Amino acid sequence: MTNDTWRNEYHLSPKSGRMNDPCGLCEFKGVYHFFYQLNPEWPDRKAPKCWGHATSTDLVTWKNLEPAIKPDSAFDANGAFSGSAIQHNGKLYLYYTGNVEEVGGHDHITDGRQSSVVMVSTADGRTFSSKKVVLRNADYPKECSCIVRDPKVWEKDGTLYMLLGARDRNNEGLALVYSSTDGISWKFSNSIRSDNPFGYMWEAPNRILLDGREFLAVCPQGLKEDLLKFENNYQAGYFWLSDPVPSTTMVDEATFNEWDHGFDFYTPQSFVDQQGRTILVGWLGVPGAGYGSRPDNPNGNPRFSGCLSVPRQLSLVCDEDGVDYIRQWPVSEVEALRGKAQSLRGGELALDGHHADIVLDHIDERAGSITLDDDLTFSFGNYRATLRFAEDATSSAGRTKRSCAMPENSIHSLRILVDETAVEVYVNDGMWVFSTRWFPTTSKLTISTDIDHSDASVYQLEHKNA
Ligand code: FRU
């Protein structure tokens, strides 16, 4: 295995170390800045996280820089955990969770953990100010445990708002809302809970505004699998809000939709870029999933681990039955990487390398399947779609299958992005998405399908990350 075995080209991954959540996503002064959770000491699992930092001007070519925030203070000694960025007064303000786990007989849930919100600013996106603690445990409502984290900040009508994810003392997940006029002093506004308990902790909360409608995205931990829903260890999805934040205090858990129905998509964060696009990016991984990112996994490169999804543009769309949903679609910059279109004549094609954009439009079949490398199959029919690894596929690194229920005869298009160790399947122009990591060992990507009635084009994607 070389240093660069399983190196993605357009999916952002760290130079070395292990990446998890995207943090502080933004476009600042014409440059995209993506920060992310990074354990630079990987495979030492216990080493504290810092904020890795990468920049781009096109969302597909990434330059990894030095970590932006290191856990070098008393209030973040056990990790500079996740958070977000906001532009304010010409500067970029970064808010993150300073995690401290006290030694000696604590459960680190109800006691022995400090979860502070810390702020750092930058005027140039390269040099960062000293740190300022703006909220600490004593500032959270009494019903909360000491697990409160992942500040997401935005501005509305001159006021700054912050969402925090929390676990209460009855082991129920909730989000906390704070407001501020200067970004430094924050006042508690209200909490947001579900009508019925919905998991024991809500990680990485996020507020999304699309066409005047607001959504609360959270990552609930502790949901039970339920008829082709919630098949992963933890979930990532969004609730429809009847009132905007901060007026909302309750959400209806029946409105919760999962962003992605594959194996690997967690703690997504959204931001609005200077073109006004609302862009969602998730970590292609799930904590504790038991596959893929373990140092002892023969299929993972131990030198670097984890990657982010491609940036997905969000839009609010109405389906044929008049039901609104959030569509996710790869930003158009991905298409600029396409080489010449090749056809899938006879249902088979082999490409050099695993970097492809596979498009099947105008599908006119009740059921069908498409397989990559004889290992990974996406199939649909019989009221469901499924992403499944062959039983003997070592590329799966322990993954098996994931499904999602859908109406019969409802699939009309598929787009599959392949990038060395990442596969993202977009169904019906982004109505449903299925993502997974995989670790292929062949030099060629083989594609085979029994979907005869469609317009199929396959593009090799040609690119090198900086
Ligand atoms: C989610 C998460 C966050 C936390 C971060 C630590 O994956 O647990 O809640 O801030 O990871 O890396």
Boltz pocket constraint, residues with backbone or C-beta under 6 A from the ligand:
constraints:
  - pocket:
      binder: B
      contacts: [[A, 20], [A, 21], [A, 37], [A, 49], [A, 81], [A, 82], [A, 83], [A, 97], [A, 149], [A, 150], [A, 203], [A, 204], [A, 267], [A, 287]]
      max_distance: 6.0
